[in-house]
Amino acid sequence: MRAFAYERPTTLQGAVALLAEHGSEARLLAGGTDLIIRLRDGSIAPRIVVDLKRIAELDGQIREHDGGLTIGARAVMTDIAADGRIRRDYRALAEAAAVVGSVQIRNRATLAGNICNASPAADTAPALLVYGARVIAAGPAGTRRIPIDAFFVRSGVTTLARGELVTAIELPRPTSRPGSVHLRRTRRRGHDLASVTLACAVRADGVTQLAYGSLGPRPVLVSDETGLLADPTAPELAKMRRLEALFVGASPSPRSMRASPEYRLAMLHVLGLRAVGTAIERLAQGSVPR
Ligand SMILES: Cc1cc2nc3c(=O)[nH]c(=O)nc-3n(C[C@H](O)[C@H](O)[C@H](O)COP(=O)(O)OP(=O)(O)OC[C@H]3O[C@@H](n4cnc5c(N)ncnc54)[C@H](O)[C@@H]3O)c2cc1C
């Protein structure tokens, strides 16, 4: 591991100034579950690590705003998975947070770190996409909101500009509470990154949104507005054909050690159909977890 400077600013302004000064030579430290591993294996070698944990303006609170929720940059997976409001209105996100790593990882890993790491396999990304989340970023030019679909570029790369960091993630109020679910496929039980990770939300107006990850350079959102997928009486074969059309852009890497492209694509369709069925059931039940 190359030696690096360590800073622990106490204000947002201080952190932004460090990031603006050092650019790509600086890395932020939240829970460290991605960062420390990459520092150790040498895949990154920043000159400075900026610890977020003492910044007064950043916290791990989950707050209500205009009927939606704002999740602070330091909120960890354990708290997200356990939050009653998330489990009720954004169930796929609670389910995704609950399968990240192990108990120890979930106690440290933040939602903000999960999306800023921008792994195509990030489990929370599909759920954030189907709920239309917005990323709140602070930087030298002030604060801005980035729609989550405009946030991911490719593995390790987001649309955050030099000097910017994520202060919170906003979940807009659901227009009507959708039936939603997160599903994933891993090589084994226990902690493993997903070969396919997928979220689905079926709305009462007949719109179905699906988002998937681990099948290309970034997570992808697709939408069915024909009403076919949301129709509980539509034949399975017709739904499978529709899913094939929606998933046409999936392009899993042939170089991955986790699963072959053929297997990932097959599982994407299987999980997609299963997720649509579960989401329809949950919509009918009112989507409240037992
Ligand atoms: C054993 C193990 C199992 C895992 N299993 C899973 C899994 O099943 N599913 C899954 O999705 N992930 C998994 N992960 C990955 C990891 O736990 C998550 O990506 C985690 O959410 C990262 O959050 P963190 O707070 O630890 O981020 P850190 O490691 O602190 O940071 C990650 C990256 O995000 C940047 N960053 C952090 N916070 C901010 C911010 N506020 N603004 C801007 N940039 C920021 C950092 O600079 C760094 O580049 C696993 C990791 C391990 C070690």
The ligand as a MOL file (V3000), in Angstrom:
LIG
                    3D

  0  0  0     0  0            999 V3000
M  V30 BEGIN CTAB
M  V30 COUNTS 53 58 0 0 0
M  V30 BEGIN ATOM
M  V30 1 C -16.9450 -8.7610 2.0810 0
M  V30 2 C -17.7110 -7.7310 1.2890 0
M  V30 3 C -18.9490 -8.0470 0.7800 0
M  V30 4 C -19.6760 -7.1170 0.0320 0
M  V30 5 N -20.8960 -7.4780 -0.4470 0
M  V30 6 C -21.6000 -6.5770 -1.1830 0
M  V30 7 C -22.8820 -6.9450 -1.7060 0
M  V30 8 O -23.3920 -8.0410 -1.4970 0
M  V30 9 N -23.5380 -6.0080 -2.4450 0
M  V30 10 C -23.0230 -4.7580 -2.6940 0
M  V30 11 O -23.6780 -3.9690 -3.3730 0
M  V30 12 N -21.8170 -4.4020 -2.1930 0
M  V30 13 C -21.1020 -5.2740 -1.4580 0
M  V30 14 N -19.8720 -4.9200 -0.9610 0
M  V30 15 C -19.3500 -3.5740 -1.2730 0
M  V30 16 C -19.5270 -2.4800 -0.2050 0
M  V30 17 O -19.8240 -3.0000 1.0630 0
M  V30 18 C -20.5060 -1.4260 -0.6220 0
M  V30 19 O -20.2440 -0.8780 -1.8890 0
M  V30 20 C -20.6090 -0.2760 0.4250 0
M  V30 21 O -21.9320 0.1720 0.3880 0
M  V30 22 C -19.6620 0.9100 0.2520 0
M  V30 23 O -19.9460 1.8780 1.2690 0
M  V30 24 P -18.8160 2.4190 2.2530 0
M  V30 25 O -19.4850 3.3860 3.1660 0
M  V30 26 O -18.0730 1.3060 2.8930 0
M  V30 27 O -17.9040 3.1700 1.1970 0
M  V30 28 P -16.3260 3.4340 1.1850 0
M  V30 29 O -15.5970 2.1610 1.0270 0
M  V30 30 O -15.9390 4.3070 2.3130 0
M  V30 31 O -16.2580 4.2690 -0.1780 0
M  V30 32 C -16.5670 3.6760 -1.4200 0
M  V30 33 C -16.2980 4.6670 -2.5480 0
M  V30 34 O -17.2580 5.7080 -2.5240 0
M  V30 35 C -16.6480 6.9780 -2.2900 0
M  V30 36 N -17.5370 7.6880 -1.3610 0
M  V30 37 C -17.9910 7.2380 -0.1650 0
M  V30 38 N -18.8580 8.1100 0.3570 0
M  V30 39 C -18.9500 9.1400 -0.5320 0
M  V30 40 C -19.6860 10.3630 -0.5580 0
M  V30 41 N -20.5240 10.7020 0.4400 0
M  V30 42 N -19.5560 11.1810 -1.6280 0
M  V30 43 C -18.7270 10.8440 -2.6480 0
M  V30 44 N -17.9960 9.7020 -2.6850 0
M  V30 45 C -18.1020 8.8730 -1.6260 0
M  V30 46 C -15.2630 6.6680 -1.7130 0
M  V30 47 O -14.3200 7.6510 -1.9810 0
M  V30 48 C -14.9420 5.3620 -2.4260 0
M  V30 49 O -14.4510 5.6130 -3.7130 0
M  V30 50 C -19.1350 -5.8200 -0.1980 0
M  V30 51 C -17.8800 -5.4950 0.3430 0
M  V30 52 C -17.1770 -6.4230 1.0710 0
M  V30 53 C -15.8460 -6.0500 1.6320 0
M  V30 END ATOM
M  V30 BEGIN BOND
M  V30 1 1 1 2
M  V30 2 1 2 3
M  V30 3 2 2 52
M  V30 4 2 3 4
M  V30 5 1 4 5
M  V30 6 1 4 50
M  V30 7 2 5 6
M  V30 8 1 6 7
M  V30 9 1 6 13
M  V30 10 2 7 8
M  V30 11 1 7 9
M  V30 12 1 9 10
M  V30 13 2 10 11
M  V30 14 1 10 12
M  V30 15 2 12 13
M  V30 16 1 13 14
M  V30 17 1 14 15
M  V30 18 1 14 50
M  V30 19 1 15 16
M  V30 20 1 16 17
M  V30 21 1 16 18
M  V30 22 1 18 19
M  V30 23 1 18 20
M  V30 24 1 20 21
M  V30 25 1 20 22
M  V30 26 1 22 23
M  V30 27 1 23 24
M  V30 28 2 24 25
M  V30 29 1 24 26
M  V30 30 1 24 27
M  V30 31 1 27 28
M  V30 32 2 28 29
M  V30 33 1 28 30
M  V30 34 1 28 31
M  V30 35 1 31 32
M  V30 36 1 32 33
M  V30 37 1 33 34
M  V30 38 1 33 48
M  V30 39 1 34 35
M  V30 40 1 35 36
M  V30 41 1 35 46
M  V30 42 1 36 37
M  V30 43 1 36 45
M  V30 44 2 37 38
M  V30 45 1 38 39
M  V30 46 1 39 40
M  V30 47 2 39 45
M  V30 48 1 40 41
M  V30 49 2 40 42
M  V30 50 1 42 43
M  V30 51 2 43 44
M  V30 52 1 44 45
M  V30 53 1 46 47
M  V30 54 1 46 48
M  V30 55 1 48 49
M  V30 56 2 50 51
M  V30 57 1 51 52
M  V30 58 1 52 53
M  V30 END BOND
M  V30 END CTAB
M  END
